[in-house]
Amino acid sequence: MKILIVHEIDWIKKVPFEPHHLAEILSTKNNDVYVVDCAEPDTSRIQNGFTTSIINNYHRLYDNASITLIRPSSLLIKGFNRASHFLSCKKIIKKIILEKKIDLIFLYGVATNGTQCIELAKEFKIPIIFRSLDIAHKLVRIPFLQNYTKNLEKTIFSNADFVLTTTPQLSNYAQKMGSNPNLTKYFPLGINSTHFKPLEKNIELLKELKIQSNDRVILFMGTLYPFAGLDDILKNFHKLQSKIKQIKFIVVGGGPDFNRIKLLSNELKLNDSVIFTGFIEQKEIPQYIALSDLCLNPFAINELTNSIVPTKILEYLSCGKPVLSTPLKGTIELLPNDTFGIVYSESKDFISSIEELMQDKTKLTELGNNGFSYIKEHHYWDKLSDQLIQIFHDVIKNFK
């Protein structure tokens, strides 16, 4: 197959997640994969944005993968890059469809390039599948742009030939937004089992992070957004310290809220107990997860978070680690209880739940084993990618 994947993030700079994995894996299975992304603002490289760039044989995660990455021209200035991409991308996507004889469009983008793909798919009579990872308009903070994005979402949901969601909750949302129930399906998030697997603790890494062998460790991993839920943990960390001597908290990741959260930790004088790593290479993340006794997902529950299952939870479980999470409906629907390696706690009880679990090593081991068994059976990309390829073939066949 000749597959065009369209996204609206910077494929090179952003932390790799599902689209990166899938694009590269699909390329290793006798498919020609082309990816259109949207370069982030970078005034030091502003001239690079004046023309469309093409990177052949591109990969970040799998050594035997090879995709073609196409970056439409855009003004690489904050506030203008997406607007200029919006205007330039349709011409480039059209050119790719015609020159490469694309069989199917796999769409992740919404506000920046989603409707352009819908229009071109109809024009050239090729199927388009929309992959819904979250409630896109809720990621937009400016009210009038949020409403505009919501309308674009409705257009995409109602015109896509097939919709694949990451949770049944998101399938319900898709249908409310106009997708055909018969053409909307839950399809699981996948995990790279080569990287995310149980590992022994790395002694050198423990030394580097100044963690003692008898320290108890909790961990959060991911992009730091205001809804990440770390404020309450930091503000109440003294309660954990009073019950669990030598407790450490590793925060792996960066993002919009990184500086504020780190400043809060400094103000609370937690520098010796809370370790901020910033963003690290994805291949290295399991080494950090391996240092933990308990992994956390303390997300605030709102319209954006409540329908999803954060990928970090699956990655924790794939590393054989127990998970404590706030009760997100999308997550509970897929991982209902501790037989899946996860325990739920409301935000107000989160600190006491951490304390209770950290005092029960037997329970932590049981949870970790349960989660790992579940992930092996249901979320490894080597199985899921074959299932997805079959969906692609079925959509193409039924479309014709």
N, C-alpha and C positions, 0 to 999 in steps of 0.2 A: 504493500500500500504506500501511497504518497500522502503523508499526513501533514497538515499545517496546524501548528499549535500557536494560538494568539493569546498573549498576556499583556498586562499593563504595568508590569514592574520592570526594574532593571535586572536582567537575567544574570549579569556578571557581579553586581555589587550586593544584591540581596542575599540573605541567608537561604541556602537551598532548602526547598520543601517539595511537596508532591509534584508540581509541574516539571521541576528539574529532573527528578527521579524518573518520572514516566517518559519524558522525552528521550532521555538517554537509554532507558531500558528498551523502549520501542525500537530505537535505532539498532539495537543489538539483535533484534528478531526479524531481520530481513525487511525492514520498512525504511523508506526514505523520509526523514523527519526534518521539517523546516519550522523554525520558531521565530515569531515576530515579538520583540519586546519593546519597552519604552525606557530609554536611557534617563538616569537621574540627572538633576542639575549639577553642573560642574563647570564653573566659569574658566577654570584653568585649561579646559579642553573644548572651549566653546566652538572653535573652528571645526572640530570633529563632528559637530552636530549639523553642519551646513549641508552635508550630503549623506545619503543612505550608505551604511557600512554593512558589509557581509563578512562573517567569520565562518570559514569552512572547517569541517572536522573538529567542531567545538565539543568539549566535555569538561565537567568539573568533578564528577562523582564516580564514573565507571571507566576504567582505562580502555576498554574495548568499544566504548560508545563513540558515535560520530554524528553530530547534528549540524545543520546549517543555521546559524543565528543571524537574523536580519534585523537591523536597527534603523527604522525610518528616520529621516532628517527631522530635527527638532531644535528649538532654541534652548540651549542648556543653561537657562537661568531660572532660578526658583520662581514659581508662579507662572512661567511661560512654557516650560518644557511639555507639560501635558496638553496645553491648549494648542501648541504648534504641532505636536504629534497627532492630535485629533484631526487636524486639517490635512496632514501629509500622508497619514498611514493608509488611507483607502486606496490611493493610487499604487502604492507599493504592494499591498495585499493582492490587489487585482492582477498586478504583473506576475506575482508568484503563482497565483492560481492558473493563469494562462500558460506561463512558460514551463512550469513544473508539472502541469496536468494533475493538480491536486484531486485526490479522491474524497477527502473528508476534512472538515475543519473542526478542530477540538478547541473550544473557546473558553478561556478563563476571564478575559477582560469584560468590563461593563462600561464604565463612563468614558474611558479613553478611546476604545476601539471596538466595542461590542456591537453597536448598531451598524457600523460599517461592514462588519463581517456578515451580519444577518442579511443586509442588502445585497452583498456580493454573492452570498450563497444562493439566494433566490435568483439573481440575475444569471448565474452560470449553472444553475440547477445541480448543485452538489449539496450533500447533507451536511448539517452543522449540529454538533452536540455541545451543549453548554454544561460545564462542570461547575456546580454551585458549592463553594467551600464555606460560605458564610452569608450573612445578610449585608450585601455590599453597601447599601446606602447608609447604614449605621456607622460605617467607618469614616464617613464624611462629616466634618464638624460644623461647616458653615451651613446654616439652615436652608437658604434658597438652593444651594448646590446639592444638599441632601435630598430635597424634594425632586430636583431635576434628575438626580441619579436614580431615585426610586422609580420615576417614570421610564427611564432607560431600562431598568431591571424588568419592568412589566413588559416592555417591548421584546426584550430578549427571551424571557420565559415563554411568552405567548407565541413566538415565531420560531423558536428552535425546533429542530426535527426530533431531538431527544434531549432529556435533561437527566443528568446524573448528580445525585446529591450525596453528601458525606454522612448524613444521619436521616432517619425517618422523619424527625422534626423538621428538617430542612425540606424534605419532600412535601410535607404539609404546607410549608411556607410557599414553595414554588407553585403549588396548585392554587393557593390563594392569590398569587400574583399572575395567574393566567396560564400556567403550563397544563398540558393535557395529562390527566391522571394516567392514561394508558401509555403515555410516552415519558413518564417520570419514574425514575427508579433510584433506590438507595444503592450506592456502590461504596464499599469500605475504603477508608484511608489505608495506605500501605506502609510497610516498614522495610528498610534495607537490613536484612538479616546478617549481611556480611559485616556491617559496622555495629548495629545495635543488638548486642548480645551480652550475656553475663560475662563479666571479666573479673579477674583478681584485682585487688587494690594495687595501684602503681605506687611503690614506695617512694620513688623520686618525686612524683607529683605531690604526695603527702608532704614531703619536706619542703617543696617549693611553695606550697600553700600554708605552711606552718601549722599543719594539723598533726596532732600526736596520735599514736597508734590506739590509744584508749579514749580518744575523743568520740563523742556521739555526733553524727552529722545529718542535718536535713538539707535538702537541695531544691532550688527552683531553677528551671531552665526555660529560656524563651525570650522573645522580644518583650521589653518592658513598656507596657502601655498603662495609662491611668487606671484601667480596670483590672490590672494584674493582681491586685489585692495584697501587695507587699507592705503597705503602710501599717496595717493593723499588726502584722507579725513583728515588724521592727519596734513599734510602739509598746508592744507587750512582751518583747523578747526577755525582759528582766524576769518575767514570771517563769519562763522556761528555765532560765539560769538559776533561779532559786530552787527548782525541783531537780534539774538535771545538771550537775556540775560538768564542766568541760563539754558543753554543747557548742557546735559550730554550725553556721548557716552559709552554704555556698550559693551564690546567685550567678548563674551562667547566662550571659546574654547582655545585650544593650538595647538601645531604642529610644523613642521619644521621651520616656520618663526616667531614663538612666541617671542623668545628672541630679534630678530632684531626689530620687530615692537614695542615691549615694550620699547626698548632702544630709538627708534626714538621718541616715545611719551615723554620720559623723557627729551630728548634733546630739544624738543619743549616746555618744561615746561607745559605739559598738565595733570600733575598728579592729579589736582583737578577736572578735567573735563572728563577724559577718564579712565574708570574702567575696568581692566583686571581681569577676574574671573579664568582663566585657565579652564581646563576640569572639568566638573561637571557631576554628575550622570544624565542620560537621563531623569529619572522621575522628576528631579528637574528643567529641562530646561524651561518648560512652566511657572514656577513661575517668571523667569527672563524675558521671552518674555512679560508677562503680565505687566511689569513695563514700557514698551516702548510705544511711540506714533507712531513710524514709524520703520519698519525693513528693513534692507539693504542687497542687494546682488550686490556689486560693482565689480564683477569679471572682470578681463581683458579678452578681447575677443581674443581667439586664437584657434588653431585646437583642443586643448584638451577640452576647455570649450564651444565652440560655438554650439555643437550638443546636449548638455545635458539640463536637467531641474534640478538644484540643489535641493536636498531633503529639504534643509533649507527653501526654498520658500514655499513649501507645508506645512511645519510645522508652519511657520509664519501665513499663511492663516488659517490653522486649529485652531489657537489660536485667530482668529478674528482680526488679525492685518494687516494694509495696508503695501504694499511692494513697494519699489523702487529698480529697478534692471537695470543693463546694458542690452542692447538688444541682448541676446543670441538667435540664431535662433531656437534652440531646445525648448527653453522656450516660445518664441513668438508663435511658432506653436501650443502649447497647451494652452497658456494663452495669447491670442492676444491683449487684451485691458483692460481698467479699470473696465469693467463689471465682470472681473475675480479677482478683488482685487489688481491689480498690475499696476504700472506706469513704463515706461521705460525712461532711460536717457543715452546718451553717456557719457563716462568717463569725457570728458572735461566739461560737463555741470552738472555733478553729484551734486556738492556742491550747485549750484543755484537751482537745482531741489529739494534738501532736504529743502532748505530755503523756497521755494515756497509752498511745501506741508505742512511743519510745521506751516505755517501761516494760513492754511485753515483747521480748526478743523472739519468743516462739511464734507469736502472732505475726510479727513482721516476716519471718521466714516463710510461714504458711502462705501469706498474701503474695509474696514474691514468687513462690513456686506456682501458685494458681494463675497469676497474671501471665507468666512466661508460657505456661501450657496453652492458655487461650490465644495469645498472640501467634504462636507457632501454627496453630490450626487455622486462623482466620485472617491474618493481616500481613503475611509475607508477600512482597512484591513479585517473587518468582511465580507464585500461583495467580495472584490478582492480575498481573500484566497479561497473562494468557486469556483470562476471562474477559478483560477489557478489549483485547484484539478481536475476540469472538463477537462482542457487542458491536464493535466497529463494522465487522463484516455483515452482521445482521442488519444494521441500520442502512448500510450501502445497498444491500440486496433488496430490502423492503422499499427503499427510496426509489429504486429503479422500477 
